[in-house]
């Protein structure tokens, strides 16, 4: 049945990596990657759109299977190869453009993999942009981040070490009053860096304390269509 959900598995570093897809109505449609947040019981999104291949990878790695921040675990960043292989598969089949969407941990992953895989645009809602060494880390997330990196933190701890040139467009949403200095450390510092880099971005800041989602998937596609 068209637009039914397909399950796929690839193996990287001896790990079975699972992803799901709702195919578009035509092979050359763009691809929308939806990256879930930190969640022990994460499930693929049920979102469907005839005009997009909707791809939902599952990060069930990291501490207690709650997610490896779309990097990996114990210093093995196997998601870099895995995501590249998945993106390449759809491009080889004729997919036109690639988009990434994510919130919190998923926002970190969307920014990381969107940039590394030359996505046309990325939407990141309340993303982490720096992991270890942040107030957010010290407030209870440190043990999860340490599981990701192992003994060597390296460049992927801070997205400013990864994003080195202005390519693609970044759509960012933050909540100004979120605790643990979140907006300053994870948002403002990163946005200032993007601005200095000359990157193109859309920024929305809401005067609330929530860490929740601000735009749904349909709203995000509307933003893409309006500003791209």
PARO-620726 format. One record per residue: residue in one letter; x, y, z of N, C-alpha, C, CB in turn. Coordinates in pm, whole numbers, plus 32768, in hexadecimal, padded with zeros to 4 digits. Each point is the difference from the previous one (the first is absolute). Glycine has a CB too. Layout:
residues N
AXYZXYZXYZXYZ...
***
This chain:
residues 228
X80557F8980007FAB807780008058807C80007F487F85807BX809D80DA7F2C805080787FF97FFC804D80837FD4800C7F0BX80A08025811A800E805080797FF57FAF80807FA480BE7F81X80627EBB807580087FAF8078808C800B80387F4F7F627FACX80C1807D80D280828010804180597F887FE47F96808B80B2X80E27F927F1B80607F977FE3806C7FFE806B7FD380177F0AX80587F71811D806A7FF0806380807FD37FBB7F567FC880B2X811A80787F7280827FDF7FC680667FF080707FC7807D7F2BX80A07F3480BC806E7FEF8060808480017FB37F6B7F7A809FX80F380D67F9380897FFA7FCD805B7FDF80767FCF80A97F44X80A57F21809E805F7FDA8069807E80567FF47FA67F138003X807D8130806B80788053800880467FE080837F9780B97F72X80EA7F2E808A804E7FDF80787FC27F8C804D804980EE800DX7F7D7EB47FAD7FC37F8C803F7F7A801C804180E27FAD8025X7EE780CA7FC87F808025803C7F9480057F968076808380B2X7F177F467F6D7F8D80067FA67FB9808580177FE67F038001X8016814E7F987FC3808480087F7E7FFE7FB080E28071801BX7EB37FB180297F7A7FF47FC87FCC808A7FD57FD57F378092X7FEA80CB7EFA7FBB807A7FD97F817FDC7FB280DC80807FF8X7EC57FDA800D7F7D7FEC7FC37FE8806C7F987FA87F9480D2X8007804C7ECA7FE280627F987F6E7FF87FD680ED7FF37FB2X7ED4808280417F81800F7FB9802480367F767F75802B80D9X80877F847EBF802A802F7F7C7FA4806D7FC880617F1E7FD7X7FDB81397FD97FB380667FBA7FB97FC37F8880A380B2804BX7F0E7F9E7F717FB57FCE7F8D80577FF37F847F338069805FX81467FD27FA4805A7FF37F8D808F7FEE80327F67808E7F70X80ED7F27804880887FE480308058807B80107FEB7F267F92X80018140801A8058807580037FD3806B806380357FD17F13X7F70800D81457FD3806080678071801B80637F127FAF7FE7X80E980C280608064801A80687FEF7FA28076800980EF7FB9X805F7F09809B7FFF7FA980757FFC8056807E807F7F4D7F82X7F28809280D97FF88042808280287F9D806B7F48809B7FAFX812B7F7C8090802E7FAD806E7FC98038808380D27FC17F81X7EED7FEA80CE7FCB8028808380517FB7806A7F1580287FA3X8135802580AD80557FC680687FC08016808880CE80287F74X7F157F6B80D17FBC80088082805E8031806E7F687F467FB7X805E80DF80B9804C802F8073802A7F8F805D7F8680D77FEFX80B67F4F8080802E7FA280687F877FB7803980C880948037X7F2F7EE97FAF7F877FB98026801C7F697FFD7F6D80BB7FA5X807C7F0380CD80187F7080087F997FB07FB08064802380E2X7F2A80177F037F967FB97FB87FDD80487F7E7FA67FAB80D9X80BD80917EE67FE8804B7F857FC37FA87F9480BF8097803AX7EE57FA37F7B7FBF7FBB7F91800880577F847F647F87809EX8098803C7EEB800380527F867F8380557FF5808A7F527F8FX7F868125803B7F8F805A7FED7F9C7FC47F9E809480C5802FX7EEE7F597FE77F977FD77FA37FE480687F957F9D7F7A80B7X80B280F17F497FEA806C7F9F800F7FCD7F72805280A780A8X7F527F847F0180067FDB7F747FE280797FAA7FBA7F158037X808A80F17F577FE8806B7FA080257FCA7F77802E80B880ACX7F727F497EF980167FC67F7B8074803F7FB67F0F7FD07FF8X811580AA802F806780497FB8808D7FEA80397F5380AA7FC8X80B97F0780A280827FE6803F800F7F6C8022800280EB805DX80767EE17F8F80247F828040801C8021809380617F997F27X7F50803481338010801E808F804E7F8F80417F2880848005X81537F998024805B7F9A803480178016809580707FED7F1FX7F7E7FAA812F800B8008809280677F9B80337F10804B800FX816E7FDD7FFE80647FA8803F7FE47FF4809580AC80417F53X7F847F5380E97FEA7FE9808F80857FF680487F277F8A7FCEX80F180D18090807B7FFE80507FDF7FC18087805C80D17F8CX7FB47EAC807B7FE57FB6807C80827FD480437F267FB17FA1X814080A1804F80837FE1803780188059807B80587FBB7F1BX80238052810F801E805480737FD97FC080847FE280C37F6EX80237F8C80FD7FE37FCF80877F717FCD800980A780A2805DX7F4A7EE17FC87F7D7FC180107FAB80067F81800A803C80F1X80357FD67E9D7FB780027F837FB0807F7FE97FF47F0E8011X802D815C803A7FB3807D7FF4802D805A7F917FDA7FF180EEX808E7FEB7EC9802E80517F9180928027800F7F1980557FE4X812E7FA87FAD808E80267FFE801880857FBD803A7F117FFDX7F6281458007800680877FC780267FFD7F6C803F805A80E1X7F937F3D7EDD80147FF17F71809480017FDC7F24806D7FD9X812F7F72808C808F7FEF7FEA80267F6D800F802B80EA8054X7FBE7EDE802480237F75801A80117FE88094806F7FF17F22X7FF17FBD810180197FE3808D80917FD580147F0E7FBE8020X81278065805380887FDB80288069802D7F9B7F9F7F3D8077X804981377F4E806180387FA27FF87FC87F74808F802280C0X7F187F817F277FEC7FCA7F797F89804A7FC3805E7F1A8040X7FBF81447F677F9780557FC77FC97FC27F7F806E80CC8065X7F537EC27FAA7FD27FB27F8E7F8C80407FB7804C7F388075X7F6F81277FCC7F9080427FBC803080567F8C7F827FFE80D7X80FA80307F2C803280517F917FFC7FB07F7F80958082809EX7FA07F047F667FFC7FAA7F8A7F717FD47FE180E87FB28033X7ECE802980347F797FCC7FEB7FA780677FBA801A7F7080CBX7FE6810C7F667FA980657FC5802B80207F717FD5806080E4X80AD7FA47F068031801A7F787FD27F937FA180C78075805EX7F3B7F107FCE7FD47F917FAA7F6B80087FE180B57F728062X7EFB80B380027F70800A7FEB7FE080737F9F7FD67FA280E7X806A80D17F2E7FEB80737FA880297FDC7F71802780A080C1X804E7F227F3180317FDB7F7C7FA17FA07FB980E980208052X7EDC7F857FFA7FA27FA17FC57F8D80487FBB803D7F5980B0X7F8A810B7F947F8F80487FC5802C805A7F8D7F8D7FF980DEX80E880427F2E803280527F90801B7FA97F86806580A380A4X7FD17EE77F72801B7FA67F907F807FD37FBA80CE7FB48077X7EC4804C7FD37F7F7FDB7FC57FBC80767FBC7FE97F5280AFX805781247F577FCA80737FB87FC1806B80567FDD7F677F4AX8028808D813A7FC480658057803D80897FE37FD87F5280B2X7FD681147F49802D80857FD6804D8048806E7F3D800B7F68X808380138107803F804A806D7FF47FB380827FCD80D97F8DX80857F4D80D580007FC080837FE68068806B809F7F4F7FB0X7F07809280AD7FDF80578070800A7FAF80817F67808F7F6EX80BD7FB680FF80057FC080847FA9804D806280E97FAA7FD2X7ED5800C80877FAC803A8069801E7FB880837F49803E7F59X80C6800D811580157FC180817FED80618072809D7F637F96X7F49806680E17FED8050807880597FCB806F7F1280347FBDX812E8026808E80587FDE806F80737FA77FCD7F3F801280A4X80CD7F727F8B80667FA77FCA7FF17FF37F6A80077F8380D9X7F7E80737EF97FE77FF97F70802A807E7FB87F457F66802FX80B2810C8016802D807E7FC5809680027FEF7F3E80738067X810B7F587FFD80917FF27FF480227FAA7F87801B801A80FAX7FA17F747EFB80187FA67F917FDC803C7F7A7FD87F448099X7FBA81077F627FD5803F7F83806780667FD07F117FDC8042X81228076801A806680627FDB80807FBB7FD37F9D80A280A3X808D7EF97FA9807B7FB87FE07FF77FBC7F7780277FDC80F5X7F767FCF7EFA7FF87FAF7F877FCB80507F897FDE7F37808FX7FD0812D7F8C7FD580587F94807780457FC07F2580218072X813480117FE3807780447FCD805E7F9D7FBA7FEC80AA80B8X80317EE67F89805F7FA07FC87FCF7FC57F7C804C7FCC80E7X7F31802D7F077FC77FC37F887FC480657F9F7FD47F378089X805481477F847FD880687FA07F69800A7FEF80D77FDB7F8AX7EE2802580E67F6F80127FFA7FDE808B7FCD7FE27F5D80BDX7FAF80AE7EFF7FD480837FD27FD6805780757FB67F9A7F28X800C8029813D7FD7804980777FF47FA280767F8880A97F72X80877F8F81067FF57FB7807E7FA5804E805E80E77F9C7FE3X7EBA8020805B7FB3803D806C802A7FC080837F3B802F7F65X80EF802380FB802B7FCE80837FB6804D806D80E37FC17FA5X7ECB7FF880A77FB4803B806D80497FE780847F277FDE7F82X80EE808B80CD804A7FFC807F80747F9B7FFC7F2D80428078X81287FC57F22806B7F9D7FF5806E801680667FCE7FEC7F0EX80787FAB811680828011803E806280207F8F7FC97F6080C4X809280FB7F568069801D7F9F80897FEB803F7F6A80A57F8CX809B7F4E80F880797FDA80497FD57F9F806D807680DE7FCFX7FD47EB680447FD87F96805D804F800980817FC47F6D7F3EX80A7804880D280508006807B8039808B801580387F0E7FE7X7FC7811E80968032808580227F94806A800780D17FC07F95X7EB5801E80487F90805F80067FB77FF380857FE87FF67F06X7FCB8071811D7FAD7FFA80787F977F927FF3802680F68028X7FAA7EF57F5F7F9E7F967FE6803D7F7780217F94808C7F4CX80E97F62809280457F848020800C7FED8096807E80117F2AX7FAD8057811B80177FF780907F7F7FF1804F80CB80897FE1X7EC47F997FE27F7F7FF780457FC47F747FFC7FDA80ED7FC7X806F7EB37FFF7FCC7F77800480177FAE7F827F598055809AX80D97FEB7EFC80117FB87F82808F7FCE7FEA7F49808B7FA5X81117F9680B6808D7FE07FED80197F6C7FE9803780C2808FX7F867EE97FBC80187F707FF47FD77FCC7F767FDD7FE880F7X7FBF80547ECC7FD87FD87F798068802C7F9A7F0E80108043X8123806A7FCD806480337FA380857FB5800E7F9280E18009X80927EFD8073807D7FB580147FFA7F777FBE8023807980D9X7F687F4A7F247FF07F807FBC8015800F7F6A7F607FB780B3X807980BB7F18801480197F71809580077FDE7F25807C7FF7X81247FD58057808980207FDA806A7FA280387FB580E87FF5X80307ED2807580677FAD803D806E8056803B7FCC7F487F5EX80AF8095808D80708047803F803180787FB180427F298064X7F9280E77F1E8032806C7FAC7F8A80507FC980CD7F797FC3X7F248102806C7F8B80517FD9800580227F6B7FF5805F80E9X80717FE37EEA8011801C7F717FA5806E7FCB80417F167FE8X7FC580FC7F947FC280737FBF7F677FFE800480C6800A7F6EX7EFD7F8180957F6F7FF97FF37FB6802F807D80217F457F63X802680D781087FBE803180797FC080897FEB80A47F7E8087X7F9280D07F1E7FD2808A7FE87FEC80107F6B807A805B80CCX7F0B7FC37F0B7FE380097F71804A80717FBB7F227FA28030X811080BD801D8050806B7FC380867FCA7FCD7F9180A78097X80977EE67F9B807A7FC07FCD7FE77FB17F8080537FF280E9X7F2E7FF87EF87FDA7FAF7F8C7FD780577F8B7FB87F4A809AX7FF381187F817FCC80577F968068806B7FE27F0F7FD78049X812F801E7F43807280557FDE7FE7805D7F8B808F7F4F8058X7F04809C7F5F7FE380577F8E7F6980107FF280D47FB67F8CX7F0180B780377F70801A7FF27FC47FB17F8C802180E48060X7F9C7EAD7FBF7FBA7FB37F9A7F7C7FCF803980DA7FBB7F93X7EC1804280187F7A7FDF80307FC780718053803C7F0E7FFFX7F4A80E080307FC0806380577FD67FBE80827FAF80837F37X80617FC881367FE07FCF80857F828046803380F47FCF802EX7EAC7FE27FFD7F868034803D80047FD880937F797FF17F25X808D8073813380187FE7808E7F90803A805580F680027FD6X7EE47FB480917F9A8030805E802D7FE3808E7F4A7FDA7F56X80B5808E80FE80297FF3808B7F998041805C80F27FFF7FBBX7F137FDC80C57FAD803C806780598050805F7F567F437FEEX8091813D801A805A805C804580117FE180947FBD80AA7F5CX7FDA7F2880E580017FF4809280207F7380317F5D80B88005X80D17EF37FA380227F7880298072800280667FB57FA87F20X80458000814280628000806D808A7FD17FD17F457FD480A1X811A80337FBB808B7FD57FE8804780537F957FBB7F1B8044X801F81657FB38042805C7FA27FFA7FC97F718098804E80B9X7EFE7F687F2B7FF97FB57F83800180597F857F817F52807BX802E81167F877FF780567F8A808580427FE07F1080288033X813880058033808180407FEA80677F9B7FCC7FCC80A780B6X80447EEA7F92806A7FA17FDD7FE37FB27F8080327FEE80F1X7F527FE47F027FE07FAA7F8E7FCD804F7F887FCB7F4B80A1X7FFE812C7F797FC3804E7F96805080797FD47F2C7FB38056X80DD80B18000803E807E7FD980907FF07FD17F6B807280A1X80E47F447FA9808C7FF07FDA800B7FBE7F7780417FEE80F3X7F6A7FB17EF280027FBB7F807FCF805B7F8F7FDB7F268077X7FBA81247FA47FCA805B7F9B8065806D7FDC7F177FD38056X812D80638010806780657FE5806F7FC67FA97FCC806F80DAX80577F137F4080667FBF7FAE7FD07FF37F7080537F8180CAX7F3180517F227FCB7FF47F797FFF80867FB87F747F40804CX806781277FFD7FFA80857FC5808A802F7FD27F3B80358091X81297FB57FC4808980257FDC80337FAE7F8A802A803F80EDX7FA67F477F0880297FA77F947FC0802A7F7B801B7F4680A6X7F7981067F627FB880267F897F977F9A7FD680C8807B7FBAX7F157F2C80A27F9A7F9B7FE27F7580407FFE80917F4E806AX7F1780797F477F7580307FFA7FAC7FB38065801A803F7F0BX7F9A800C81477FAE7FBC80637F80804D801D80CE7F9E8064X7ECF80177FC77F828035803580037FE680957F7E7FD97F25X8062808B812B80057FF180917F7D802D803F80F880217FFDX7ED17F8A80577F888024804C801B7FE680947F687FCA7F3BX807D8099811880147FF580917F7D8020804580F5803F7FECX7EE07F6680697F8180138047801A801980947F8A7F6C7F5AX802F80F180E380178023808D7FBE7F9D8060801080EF7FBDX80167E9180397FC97F99805680727FAB80377F287FFE7F7DX80B97FB080E880667FB1804580017F6E7FD47FE9809980C1X7FC57F447EE07FF17F747FD680787FCE7FB07F0A80217FFFX81087F5B800480607FBE7FA77FB57FB57F9380A87FEB80BDX7EDA803A7F2E7FAB7FB77FA3800A80327F727F687FD780BBX804D7FE47EED800280217F717FB1807F7FE380177F0D7FCCX801C81417FD67FC0807E7FDC7FBE7FFC7F7780A68073808CX7F8E7F3B7F197FC37FF37F7C7FED7F6D7FE0806B80D87FB4X7F1E7F07801C7FE97F7A7FD0803D7FED7F767F2F7FF38088X80C67F957F43803E7FE27F807FC0804C7F8C803A7F218059X7F4480EB7FA77FBE804B7F958027809480057F417F5E8005X80C680D98075802B808C800E808E80117FCD7F69801C80C5X80ED7F827F59808A80087FD480097FFD7F6880487F9080D3X7F6D80187EED80017FFD7F6E7FCF80847FC77FDC7F098004X7FC6813780407FD280837FD6806F806880087F1C7FC4804DX81358035801D8073805B800D80657FE77F917FDF800780F9X803B7F7C7EEA805C7FDF7F937FCE803D7F7C80417F298076X7F4180C07F6E7FC8802F7F81800080987FF77F727F337FF7X807D8110807A7FFA80918000808980407FF07F377FF18091X81307FD37FAC808280458006806C7FC37FA87FC5803E80E4X801F7F537EDB80677FC57FAA7FEC802E7F7080107F378099
***
